[in-house]
Amino acid sequence: MIAPKYAEVIVEVKSASVDRPFHYEVPALLADRVHVGTRVLVPFGPRRVEGYIVGFSETTDAPDKTKPLAEVLDDEPPLTPDLVKLAGWLSERYLCTKAAAVQALLPSGMRAKATTFLRIKTDPPDVYLPGSWESELLQELYQSPNKTKEQLVSEHTEWRPLIRAWVEKGFLEELHGVKHGIQAKTMAFLFTPLTSADLQTALDELSNRAKKQKELLSYLFDAGEALMMKDVFAVTGASSATLKPLLDKGYVVKEEREVNRDPYGIQHAEKSQPLPLTPTQENAYQTIKTAVDSGAPQTILLQGVTGSGKTEVYLQAIASCVEQDRQAIMLVPEIALTPQMVEQFKKRFGDEVAVLHSRLSTGEKYDEWRRIRHGEVNIVVGARSAIFAPFDSLGLMIIDEEHETSYKQDDHPKYLAREVAMYRARQHRATVVLGSATPALETRWWAHQGIVQRIEMPERVRGQKLPKVRVIDMRDELQSGNRSMFANALKQGIEERLERGEQVILFLNRRGFATFVLCRSCGYVARCRDCEIPLTYHKARGLESLRCHYCGFAERLPETCPDCKGDHVRHFGTGTQRVEEELGKVFPEAKVIRMDVDTTSGKDAHATLLSRFRKGEAQILLGTQMIAKGLDFPKVTLVGVISAETSLYLPDFRAAERTFQLLTQVAGRAGRHELPGEVIVQTYNPQHYAIQFAKHQEYEKFFDHEVRHRYTLNNPPFFELTAFTSVNEDEMKALHIARTLEDRLRRSLDGRDDVIILGTSPAPLARLQGKYRFNVVLKYKKFKGVSAPIREAYQSLQGEAQKLGGYLTIDVNAQMIL
């Protein structure tokens, strides 16, 4: 094979001005190590940067100016050829730079960094006073030769001109190198190469006083394999002093070996077996299996009510896929669900499962990713980014609770996992399963149009009835004199469950103690100084504070009003903290576990809290939307929704859909096993159609009602949305960029029936983190028909926005516009 002459490299510089492949000469020494997807270090201007090879060519426009590749950074290309193509598609679909698209595919911390080391070439001729910059720099260079130039300058900015002068005079030499990102973890292992005869001779030669050495040697011989040194020391009581003589004599060998950082560190000795399937489960399983067996790209909507046994269908479909030497990805929407799903998969498939989600440490993510890349596993379970798992023979991708907003990425590229899965299915001729009791309206519309196949699972797997749902009008409660946050029916329902030893889930999609703080004398509302939105009142361990949930700003609760100096400052509204406090007063004997962003910030907090609830250490689980779906607790027989309209009045055309989905999903946590379930929904707007349809679990009626409403407003699924947001600390500069963008879009797209341009307007979050925000929203029927003018307008104004001290963002197929 003739070695390629030039490599086409995407450089790790996230700027639209260099958003294209650059040609680099392939040196003969590196020719055998470069492939499509290889990570390299390349000269770029005065520095060296990381890049990825996306192709090869035999010619270039400027051969005399083409520089050679500097270094290959990995023995195996991090990206497969199909992932390189996926990065190109991400860039085109979501209008991000190619470098940003590539980075989205790789685990955080993997990135290498070009750096400079300083070496003393010759000592300066002068003798410097102790304590001078010159003497301190010389001492540092001698004592810490592995420190980079960047480290030295960051620690001692005053040395910068001195270093530059010494390099120019030839006293110092700059050596260019690479500081790698996260590395594989290694641990010391011990084993003995001795035979039985050799062992006896060795034991005889050792002094009778060397009892620990003899014990250590015998222990390793009996083990018959290499053991981790720290484990050997823990069991035998040996130490490095015990080990050294054995190493010196060759009786024991010490080796550094790679070890995986296990995200969960759990062993499942008890392997689970496939469960017998009900007729509806069997139909779903066979339909998915047939699709995978066909080897043609397909998308299936698995629409099953809560508790219908979708997870068992997933497990058996994945088993069938793996039996064909193909690979599978299982996505879950919330990190809180991951431990539960991982446990089920590990029990069924053992070490064939890798886990990927954002709460893993950088090292854990890297190790799990390498296991996938090296072909050591065939199944991945994880959150949104797991859809990029570097498999080379995908057969099945399952997105559970596919309607969830968490499947949309917030940062560039702002991808939607569902769309990525469908693209990868075309690449691998694989099957995508979108599972939900309450599918996204777009997904259900595709099924209605025959674009995707739909399978129904209308009954619960154990034959239980769906829980009875009662809607309580809180206005009636007020009129009857009940000013508590709990309706009488909910209070009574909790009391009955506590008496029977059953469990309760309470749902409120608002964290904190109270929604806002107001002065009843003058109307002052405490707002974030940077975001201009009301601060949320928090109360913890006797401390009262006001916090912004968007930027993190916090301040103490004022004792008097900052405006009128009055003392009538009060908090209003209800958050999970306040509900927890009230539960302690009304049900002092009950133990409560609260799950929200404030209580689950720790790495394993989700798993720990859910495990405690499963073990019965608490009778009430109180939380936000992270407890609303996917969880399965046999003893939960009552679900209470504190305020059904929390998400109903958001400035979002999907608000009714979100409310219906949340209520239906949280209701599905009750009565999933032998015990019957009940749901009590508290609301001040009981007649709203989203609440009424959720009460009766009538998805199809909700779909018919909502889809007609969407059609009249030209909203998804009939039109797609792309949202531009202009951001700047100067309000007029932010507005200028937004209006200029709108003008350019109108010049290129006005007059088309399939395009609607909504004029420049303040964003719903008009000021965030000290910056003003203006939106321009575009509606269109086909992205392909508008992608070129959108890209041109967006890219042409990015630079201008930056020059004005701000920036411009784009969200293609926006799911929420804030």
Order of alpha helices (4+ residues) and beta strands (2+ residues): beta-beta-beta-beta-beta-alpha-alpha-beta-alpha-alpha-alpha-beta-beta-alpha-alpha-beta-alpha-alpha-beta-alpha-beta-alpha-beta-alpha-beta-alpha-beta-beta-alpha-beta-alpha-beta-beta-alpha-alpha-beta-beta-beta-beta-beta-beta-alpha-beta-alpha-beta-beta-alpha-beta-alpha-alpha-beta-alpha-beta-beta-alpha-beta
